Amino acid sequence: MSIRLNIPWLLLVLAGRAFAQSAPALSDRPWHSSIEQQMKSDAKSLREPGFRIEPDRVYSLAELVDLAETHNPETRVAWERARAQAASVGVARSELFPTVAAVALSQTDRQETPLGSQFYRQTVQTFAGALELNYTIFDFGARAGRIAAAGAELLATNFAFNDTHRKIIYQVAEAYYRVLNASGQEDAVRASLTNAQTAQQAAEDRLKQGLATLPDVLEARSATAQAQYDLQAVLGAEEIANGDLATALGTRPTVAIRVQPIGQLQIPESVGDSVDEAINRAFEQRPDLMQQIAEIRRANADVKEARAAYYPTLTLSASPSVQSLYISQQTLPWGHTADLTGGLSVNLSWTLFDGGARKNNLAKAAANVREAEAQVNASRDRIADEVWRAYSNVKTALRQRQAATALLEAASQSYSAALESYNYGVRSFLDVTAAQRTLAQARSTDVLARTQVLTTLVDLAFGTGSLLR
């Protein structure tokens, strides 16, 4: 008998050793095991199929935002979290209803019953079915407090879901404008490269005619090489920006996305609202602030539940059952009986003394309310500062945009005049290269100024919560 009992025990121990996890054996090398391959297979099975980006299509910002909100996994994470919290509200509301459980029982009881100087074997077979009903009639608001707390947590989760969309929209817009900036910088550098090559060709021709010196040609070649170097740097930045944009959409960074050229976008020339209007709009629209206000509701609900603990709880319990009994006694015939039994009780429970637990729970809940209110006030100060900074950056970017336009126009005229004067032998080639570098910098500044206006406007919309509108 003991061997039969030990064999399953031994198999259980061996199985536990085979499937148990353990820490790495050594500290100087990575940990690997057969479970690692299983985890890799599980990771592959969890990958969702990516969506298709049309290679020949030019996407607008609105279209890219729609793709990101649909396919970025962060929105799905926040959505599922909100759905789970909604289910928690349903769990809390279920306390308003009674619980009913069905119980089935079959039992055999055999014993030796003494009678006089002898023992008689007695066997009782029981079959029973019962319903158990429990219902809290009144609890002075404890259940209502828990339901309100769960509802407030659902509000906070929903606002967190909205804030996830706000952040993803901002990520897409920020990456989109960086792509536009990189693309515009590429065009600017290519134009500068063309200017450098034109100046180099002019220097080469004048050297052949004996009108220029070798240092002029070397200076021109150096300017061309510098423009080619700058082009490669811009191309690298453009690749990184494209990868960031694809990642924000929820796909691989290797996916190529064509966007509108910056020259096709209309650059705003002013801010529509005052800074006070922008700050007030942020207080009304920011989902992260609304999430913290929902936390105040949850804390107040906890206070309500804590106060209810000072009062009694009235519950009702009912357990009707049906029994069927069979009895067999030695030297006597079989016996049988069946009946409807059960019980009904009303229970009043009131905690009279608990060593200060209720008092401290109520004090803790009240402190949490004050903490949540203070946190909202601190967040309002932080949001106001964020909006003020973003608003100031927009005004600065608009002024820089005007200055960049004037700089580009002046630099273009200066370069054309310097190159023309050089061809006539009036100016030196150093003047041409200096004008060419100034023009290249002006082109880059003009592109940056245009995208900076758009970027700061997105920062302002992100700070006020208007991206969700």
N, C-alpha and C positions, 0 to 999 in steps of 0.2 A: 504493500500500500504506500509506503514511504517513497519508493522509487517512482511511482506514477506522479506523485506530488512534486518531486524534485526535478523531473524532466522538463515540465513547462517552465518552472522557475529558472532552470539553467538556460533554456532557449530565450527567455525574456532578458536575462542578463547579457547574453551574447548579442542579442539584437540591439540592446541599449548601447553596448560598446561599438557596434558597427555603425549606428546612425547618430551617435552623440557628437556634438560639436566640441571642439577643444581650442585652446589658445595656440598661437604659433609656438613651435618647439624651440626656435632660436630667435634671437633679437637682431642678428646681423644679416638676415636675408628675408625676402618676401615670403608670405604664406601662400601655399597652393595646395589644393586638394581636389578630389573628384566632385565635391559639391560646387566648386567654382565653375566647372563646365555646365552643370545643371542651371546655375544662376545665369550664365551667359545665354543659355537656350531660353530661359524664361524672359530675359530682357529682350531678345529678338522677337518673341511672340507678342510682346506688349507694344511694339512699334506700330503706330497707326500709319496707314498709307498717306503720303503727302499729296497736296493738291498741285494742280498743273499751272505753271506760269507760262503764258503764251510768249514765246521769244520775240515775235515781231510786233507785239502790241505795246503801245505807249500808255503806261498807267498814270492816272492822276492820283493825287493824295487821297481823295475821298475813296477811290476804288481800293487803294492799298489799305486804308483803315478798315474797310468792310472785310477784306481778306483776313486781316489780323484779328479782328473781333470774332471771326468765324473759326479760324484755324489755330490761333495761338493757344497752347495748352493751359496757360495761366487762367484764361477765362473759364475753361472747363473745370479747373480745380476750384475756383471760387464758386462756380455754379453748383457743383456737387456738394460743396460745403454748406451752401445755403439750403439745398434740398434736404440735407441731413438735419440741419437745424429745424426746418419746417416739420420734419418727422418728430423731432424732440418736443415741439409744441403739441403735436398730437398725443404723444405719450403723457405729457402733463395734463392735458384735457381729459384723458381717459380716467383720471382719478375722480371725476364727477359722476362716474357711472359705477354700478356694482360689478364685482367680479364673481363669475360663476364657474365652478370647476366640477367636472364629473369624475367620480371615483368608482372603480369596479374592484371587488375583492372576492377572492376564492381562497379558503383556508381549510386545512384538515388538522384536527387536534385529536391526538390519541393519548390516552392515559389510563392508568390502573386506579380504579375507584374502590376504596375500602367499604365493605359492608359486613358488619359483624367481625368475624375472625378471618374473612376471606377477601380477596381482591378480585374485582371483575373488570375486564377490559371494556373501555368505553371509547367510541370513535364518533366525533362530531364533524360533519362536513358543512361548511358555511359558504353560501353564495349571497353576495350583497352588492347593491348598486346605490349610489348616493349622489346628491347634488349639494355642493357647498357654496352658499351665497354670502358674500361679505360686502357691506356698504357703509360708508361713512356718512352719517346723516348730517352732522354739523361739526365744523372744526374752527369756527370763528375766523375764517379767511386764510387759513394755512394753504389750502389748495389753490385758492384764488391768487395768493402771492406767488406760488410756484408757477402757475400758468402765466401770470404777468411777467415774471422773470424770463420764462422761456420765450414769450412773445417779444420782449425787449431784445433778447439775444438774437432772435430771428431778424429783427429790424437792423441790428448792428451787422449781422452777416450779410444782409441784402445791401446795406450801404458799402460794406467792404467789397462786395461783388461789383458795385458801380465804380468804386475807386480803382479796382483792377482794370476795368475798361478805360478809365481816365488815364491811368499810367501807361497802358498799352498804346492808346491813341497818341500820347505824348512821345513814347519811344519811336513809333512809326514816323511821326512828323519830324522829330529831331533827326532821325537817320535819313529821312527823305531830303531834308534841307542840307544835310552834310553831303549827300550824293549830288544834289544840285550845285553846291559850292565846289565840290571836287570836279564835277563836269565843267563848270564855268571856268575854274582855274586851269583845267586842261586846255580849253579853248584859248584862254589868255596866254598860256605858256607857248602854245603852238603859234599864236600870232607873234609873240616875242621872238620865237625861233625863226619865223619867216623874216622878221625885221633884222635879226642878227645875220642871217644868211644873205639878205639883200645888202647890208652894210659890208659884209665880208666880200661879196662879189664886187662891190664898188671899189673897195680897197685893192683887191687883186687886179682889177682893170687899171686902176691908176698906177699901180706898181709896174705893170707891163709898159705903161706909157711913160714911165720915169717921173711921174708926178707925185708918187707916194713913196714912203720908206718902208723897209721890211718890218720895223717895229709896229707900224700901223696895221700891216697884214696880220702879224702875230697877235696883236690886240683884238682884231676882228675875229680871228679863229678862236681865241680864248672866250670871247663873248658868245660865239656859237656853241662851243662845248658846254659853257655854263647853262645856256638855255636848254640844251639836250639833257643835261643833268637834272635841271629843275623839272623837266617834263617827266622823267622817270619817277621822281619823287611824288609828283602829282598823280601819276597813274597808280602808284602803290596806295596812296591815300584813297583814291577812288575805288579800288578793289576792296579795301577794308570797309568803306562806307556802304558799298553794295552788300557785303556780307552781313553787316549789322542790320541793314534793312530787311534782308531775307530772314534773318533770325527773328526779328521783331514780328514778321508775318507768321512765323511758325514753321518755316521750312529750312532746308539746309543752306548754309552761307555760300555754297558753290552755285546756287541758282542765280542766273543773270536776270536782272529786272530793268527794263527800259522805262525811264521816267521822262516827264516833260522837261525840255530845256528851260533854264532860268529866264531866258529872253522872252518866253511865251507867258510868263507869269506877271500879273499886275502887282506892282509893289505899292502898298498903301503909303500915303504921304502924311497921315496924321492918326492920332488916337481918338476914337469916338467919344469915350467917356472920361470923366475926371477921375482922379485917383480915389476920391472918397466913394464915388459910385462903384468903382471896381472893387474896393474893399468890402463894401456892403453886399455886393453881388457874391463875393467869395463866402461871406458869412451865411448866405442863403443857399448856396449851391455846393459847397465843398462836401463830398460824401464822407471824407474822413472825419470832418467836424460833426456831421450828423451821426456818424457811428459812435462818437464819444457822448453825444447827447442821449443816444439810446442806452448807453451804459449808465447814465443817471437814472433812467427808468428802471433798468434792471436792479440797480442798488436800492431804489425805493421799494421795489417789489420784495427784495430780501428783507427790508425793514418790516414790511407787512407780515411776512411769514414769521419773522422772529417774534413779533408782538403776539401772534396767535398762539405761541407756545405757552403763554401765561394762562390760557383759558383751557377748559376741558374739551375733550373730544367724545362725541357720541357716535357709536357704531352699532350696526345691526348685523347679526349672524344667523343664518338659517341653514339647516342641513337635513332635509328630508331624505330618507333611504328606504329601500325595499330589501328585506332579508328573506332568505330561504334556507332553513336548517334541516339537516338530516342527521339522525343519531342512531348508532348501532351499539347495543349493549349485550354483553355475553349472557346467554340463556334467555334474552328478551327479544321480541321482534323489532324490526326497523320502526323508527319514528320520524315524523316530518311535520314541520310547521312553516308558515309564511305569513309575513305581516309588514305593514307600513309603519316605520319608526322614524325617529329624528328628533331634532330639537330646535328651539328658537330662543335667541337671547339678545338682549339690548345691553350694551356695555358703555358705561360712562367712565372715562379715564381722565384724571386730573392730577398733574404733577404738582405736589405741594412744596417740595423742597428738592433742589438739585445741586446744591453747593455753589450757586451763582452762575451756572452754565447759561441759563436763559438771559440773565442780565448782561453777561459778557458777549453773548451772541448778538443781542440787540445793540450794544455799544459798538461792536465791530461793524454791524450793518450800517449804523448811522455814520460811522467814520468813513465807510466806503462811499456813502453818498456825498459827503463833503469832499472827499478826494476826487470823485468823478467831476464834481462841479468845478473844483480848482483846476483840474486837468483841462476842462473845456475853456476856462478863462485863459490858461496858458497857451492853449492851441490857437485861440482867437488872436492873441498877441503875436504869435509866430506867423500865422497866416497873414495878418496885416503887414508885418514886416516883409514877408515874401512878395506880396502884391506890390508894396511900395518899391521894393528893389526891382521887380520886373517892370513896373511902370516907368521907373527912371531909366532903365536900360533901353526901353522902347524909344523914349524921347532922345536919348543919346544916339541910338542907332539911326533915327530919322535925320538928326543933324549931321551925323557922319556920312549918311547917304548923299546928302546935298553937297558936302565938301568933296566926297569921292568923285561925284559927277564933274564938278569943276576941275578937280585935279586931273582926271582922265582927259578932259578936253584940252587943258593947257599942256599936258605932257605930249599929247598927240601932235599938237601944233609945234611944240618945241623940237620934237624928233624930226618932223618933216622939214622944218627950217634948217636944222643942223645938218641933216643929210644933204639937202640941196646946196647949202653953203659949202659943204665939204667937196661936193662934186665940182663946184666952181673954184675950189681952192682958196676959199675965204676963211674957212674954219679948219681946225685940226681934227684928226680922227678921234682924239680923246674926247672932244666935245660930242661927237656922234655917239660914242659908246656910253658916255655919261647920260645923254638924252635917251638912249635906248634902254638903259637900266631904269631910269626914272619912269619911262613909259611902261615897261614891264611891271614895275611895282605899282603903278597907277591902275593898270588893268587888273592885277590881282586884288588891289584894294577895292576897286569898283565891284568886282564879283562878291568879295567878302562883305562889303557894305550892304549889298542887296539881300544876300542870304541872312545877314545879321538882323535886318529889319524883320524878315519873316520868322527867324528863330526866336527873337525876343517877343514877338507877338504871340507865338505859340507858348512861350514861357508864361506870359501874362494870362493867356486863356487857361493854361494848366493851373496857375495859381488861383484863379477865380472860379475854377470848375466849369468854365464855359465849354470845354471840349466835349462834355456830355450833351450839350444842347445842339 
